[in-house]
Amino acid sequence: MRPLMNDNFQILAQNATKAMRDVFPATPLMRNEHLSEKFEADIWLKREDLSPVRSYKLRGAFNAMRKVIPEQSLFVCASAGNHAQGVAFMCSHFGVKGVIFMPVTTPQQKIQKTKMFGGSQVEVRLVGDYFDKTLSAAQEFCASEGAHFLSPFDDEDVIEGQASVAVEIEQQLGRIPDRVILPVGGGGLSSGIYSYFGAACDYTFVEPKGAPSLAGALAHGVPVDISPINSFVDGAAVAKIGQRNFDRLKGIDPMSVINLAEDRICVTIIEMLNVEGIVLEPAGALSIEALDDVADQIKGKTVVCVASGGNFDFERLPEVKERAQRYSGVKKYFILRMPQRPGALKDFLAMLGPEDDICRFEYLKKSARNFGSVLIGIETRSPDSFGPFLSQLNDAGFTYTDITNDETLAQFVL
């Protein structure tokens, strides 16, 4: 018999899960051979990227809405992504009206998908360049119209709905896994699953390095605003974890929380796309990339990684590939002082190896009499290739600066 954190919560989550079956099927729990072999463990992926809206967010939206219908028929939310789509889908399902506030800067792809899921039941309003203004406008409208505000995570009914992921995992696996690896943003999914499984398994909570809201809350003992944040992992980039969510998570071991560099997450997105044909958004790749951090703890264990979403805009693919290559060391950028003499470029090119390729070459300064500054990007197959290349540059007396990891300079020249 497993230890329970809250018998009543588990019953509520199970009831929510049963109710969901009238709306959408359980998402697959799939054993991944590639990852299982790589980590010498039994690795399963909970494929929330295969839900009707390609993320888990419709679970919480469904549960929160069903609790107040038919007394309430107008719903409001503020979101630039998965929450908006989940709310829109459920408004269409229940036949109720929804007003969804999104920042003016929201990509058209996300706006169109939200409108597609909601159809005639949903109105999208674009307000503000930043989310704070969007949220404020949504809450003001909600108060003036007597509508029901649907929080993306800081709501007991939403947490209960997200816990249906844990209910399905136990049903599909036939037992509770040894470890669950969870992405963390506002905390709805992680607090729901943690509250359902309780102490029956181990946990790894994963945040993007640029938005460690859970780690910040644990360090201070209360949720804190960690702005400014890096919004690249948009599905988990939250400046302040929800109070209700933190109330459920505040007793966890801080050592179970890890944060991952945004560029590192890109490596997993590319790997899962190329090797497995699985399309994941940055937040959806968090739990899989974290396997490297717990590799010595999971050998021989059954591990479930929650792939929380797959709403990936392929216009971002070049940026994701670029970040992945830079992080893995197979692509570097240099500012090189090139001697202004005949044959200098030829001498430089002769130093490149058979697997080295120039992917960027641009003169930045041509006014000097003896030297010119050149921005050069080099892509190769193995990070080890750069050792011999840089040795030859040094021996030949070339002066250069590696700017690959200089984020400030990269914003202007890369």
N, C-alpha and C positions, 0 to 999 in steps of 0.2 A: 504494500500500500504506500503510495507516494505521500510525502508531507505536503499539506495544502496551506497556501497563504490565506485564502479566503474562499470557503466553500460556496458562499452565495455568489461571488464573482464568477466562479467557474460555471455554476449553473446558468447564470445570465449569459455568459459567453457561448455556452453550448446551445442555449435557446436561440441566440442571435444567429448562430451558424445554421441551425435547422431552418430558420426563417429565410436565410439567404438562398437556400436551395430552390426556392420558388422564383428566384431572380437570375441567378447565374450558378454554374457548376463550381465545384471546388477546383482550385488551381492545382496543377500537377506537382507532385513531389517526385523528383527524378534523380536516380543515382547517376553520378557523373564518373565515368570510367577514367577519363583523362586526369581529373583531379584526385581521384582515389588512388591511382597508381603513383602519381607525383608525390603525394603526401603520406603514402602507406597507411591510409585510413579509409573508412567507409563514408565517402562524402556525398551528401544529397543536396540538391538545390530545390528550394521551395520557389516555384516559378510564378511569382506575382506579376511578372512581365507578360504573362499569358492571360491575365484577367480581361474582361471586356473593355476596360479602359487602360490596359497595360500597366497598371499599378494597383497597390492594395488599398488606395484611398477610398474607393467606392464602398468598402466594408463599413468604415466608420460613418460615412455619409448615410448609408442605408439604415444603420442601426439608430442613429440620432433622429432621422426623419420619421421612421416608423413609430417612434415613441410618442410623437406629437400630432401625427395625422389621425383623424380628420380635423381635430380642433384647430390646427394651423395649416394654412394653404399657401403661404408666401414665405420663401426662404431666401436668405442672403448670405453670401460668402465673399471673401476677398482672397484672391489667389492668382498666381501667374503660371500655374502648372497643373500638377496631378490632382490636387484637391478640387480645383475648378471643374475638371473633367468628370471626377467622381460625383460631384454634386449635380452637374448637368445631366449625367446619365440617370441618376435617381429621380430628378425632377420629371424627366420624361417617363420613367417607369411608373411613378406614383400619379402622374397627371396633375402635378401641382406647379405653381409658378415659381421661378427662381430668378433672382437678379444677381449677377456675378460681376464683381468689381475687379478689374485687372489694371495693372500699370500701363500707361501709354506706351512704354517701351517693350511690352510683351511681344515676342515674335509672332508674326501672322500665323504661323503653323499652329501654335498653341491656341490662338484665338479661334481659328477656324475649326479645330477639333472640338473645342468646348461648345461652339455653336452647333456642330454636327451631332454631338451626343445629346444636347438639350432640345434641339429642334425648336418648335414654336413655343415650348414651355419656358424657354430661358431667354433672358435679355442680358447681353454683355455690355457693361459700361466701362470705358477706358478713362481712368482718372489718375493723375499724378505720374511723375517720372520715377518716383521711388515708392516702395511698398508701404511705408508708414502713412503717406498721404492717402494711398488707396484704401488701406484699412480704416483710417479715420472716416473717409467718405462713406464706406460701407456701413460702419457702425452708426453714423448719423442718420443715414437713410433707414436703417433697420429700426431705430428708435422712433423716427417720425412716422413710419408706416405700420408699426406694430408687428413687424415681421420676426421670424425666428432666425437668429444668427447661427450659422454653422461653423464652429471653430475647426481648424484643420487638425488640432491635436489636444488642446487643453480643455477637454470635455469628457465627463465620465462615460457618456453613451458612445462617444467616438472611441475611447480607449477599449471599452467593452467590445465594440465592433471589430477593432483591429485584432483583438485577442482571438478572433475566429481563425486566424492564421495558425495559432498554436493548437486549436481544437482539431483542425484538419491535419496538421503534422502528426499528432498522436494517432488519429484514426488511420491515416495512410501508412505510417510506419509500423503501426501495431504496438507501439510503445513510445516512451519518451526518449529522445536521443541523449547521448552522453554530453553533447555540447551544442548550443545554438549560437550562431554568430549573427548579430543583428546590427543593421545600420541605425544611426541615431541622428535625428534632426530636431524636431520639436518634442519628440519622445512618445508619441501616440502608439506606434507599433511596438517599440521596445518595452514600454511600461505595461502594455497589454499582455504581451507574451511572457514577460517576467512574472506578472501577477498570476497568470494562469498556471505556468509550470512550477513556480515557486522554487524550492530548494532541491527539486528532483533532478536537476541537471546543472552543468556548468555553463557560463555565459562569457561571450566576448562582445563588447559593445564598441562599435566602430564609428568614428566621426571623421569628417574631413579636417585636415590640419588648419584650414582657414576659417573654421566655424566650430570650435570645440565647446559647445554650449553645455553639455553634460559634465565634462571635465571641469569647466569653470564653476558650475553649480556645486559640484562635490568639494572643490577647493574652498569655497566660501560658505558652504552649508546652506545656501539659498540660491535660487535662480538669479543670475546676474546677466546684464546686457554686455556682451563681449564685442560690440561694434567697434570698429568696422570689420566686416567679415568678407571672406572671399566667396563670391557667389557662383563659382564655376560648378561645384557639385550642387546644382540648384535644388535638387530634391531633398537635400539634407543640410542646406546652408541656412541655419536659423540662428539669430543673434541671442535668443534667450529661450531656454527650454521651458515648457509649460509648467506651471506650479503644480497642477494635479499630477502631471507625469513625474515630476521630480519627487513628489511626496511618495510615490510608489518605488522610485529607484534610489532614494537617498541612502539606503542601507547597503548598497552593493559595494564590493571591494573596488576602490579606485584603480587598482592594478588591472582590473578586467576591462578598463576603458583604454582604447588606443586611438591614435589619430594618424591619418595617412595623408601624405603629400598629394596634392591634386595631380601633379604630373605622374606620380606613381600609379594612381588609380587608372590613368589612361592606358597604362601597359596592359591591365586586365581587360579593359574594354576591347582593345585591339586583339588580344589573345583569344578571348571568348568568341569574338566575331570570326576570326580566321580559322581557329581550331574547331570550334563547336557550332559555328553558325548561329550563335545566340546574340541578339542585339540587346545591349543593356545601356541604360542611361548611367551617368557617373555615380549617382546614389545607389543604383542597382548593382554596381560592381564593387561597392565597399566591402561587403561581407566576404566575397571571394578573394579579393586581394589580401585581406587580413589573415588568410590561411598561412601565409609565410611567417607571420609574427607568432603563431601558436603551433608551428610545425612540430616542435619537440614535445608538445603537450597532447597531441591528438593521435599519435601513431597507434593504430589498432582500435581506435575509437570510432563511434558513429557520430558524425557531425552533420548538422543541417545549416546551410547558409541560406539566408532569406534574400533572394534576388528581388528587391523591392519594386523595381520598375524598369520598363523598357521604352519609355517615351524619349527616344533619341532622335534629334533633328540631324539628318545626314549632312546638312550644311556645316555642321560642327566637326565632321570627320577629319578634314585636313588639320584643324587645330588639335584634335585629340591625337592624331598620328604624330604630329610635330612634337607635342608634349611627351608622348611615350618614347619617341626616339631620343629626345634630349635626356630624359630621365635614365634610360637604359644605357646611355653612353655611346650610341652608334651614330649620333649626329652632333656636331659641334660647330660653333661659330667663332671666328677670330677676326680681329682687326689687325691687319698685317701692314707693316711698312715695306712697301715694294720699291726697290731701287729703280730709279728712272734711267735705265740703260738698256740698250739692245740686248736681248737674250735673257733678261732677268725673269720674265714670265716663263720662258721655256725651262730655265733652271728649276724654278719652283715646281712646275708640273712634273718634272722628272722625279721628284721626291715622292709623289703619290704612289701607293701600292696598287696592285691589280684589282683590288676590291673597293678602292676608294673612288668616290664620285663627287665632283663639285656640283652642289645644288644651289649655290648662290655666289655671285661674283659681281661686286659693284665698287667702283672707285668712289671714295667719299671725299677725297681732297686731291686736286690735281695741280694746285698752285705752287707747291714746293719744287725747287729746282732739281734737287737730287733724289727725293723720295716722294712717294704718293701713298696715301692711306687707302687700304682696300678692305672692304667687308667681304669675307669669304665664308661660305658654309660648306662643310664636308660631311658626306654620309658614307658609312662603311658597314660591313657586315658584323664586325666584332669590335667591341671597345678596345681590345688589345692592339688593334691596328694603329691607334693613335700614338702609342709609345714610340715605335720606330720612326714614324713620320715627324713627330716633334723633335726627336733626337737629331734628325737630318736638318731640320730648320735651325736648331741651335748651332750645329756644327758649321752650317753655311753662313751664320751670322745674321740671319733674318730676325728682326724684332717683331714680336706679336703679342697680342693680349687675348686671352680666352674669355669671351663674353657670354658663353653659353648659359651660365646660371646667374647672370647679372640682370635681374628682372627689370630694374629701372631703365637700363640702357636698351634692353630688348624691346621695351614698349615703343621706342623711337626708331629703331633700325631693323628689327626683325619682322 
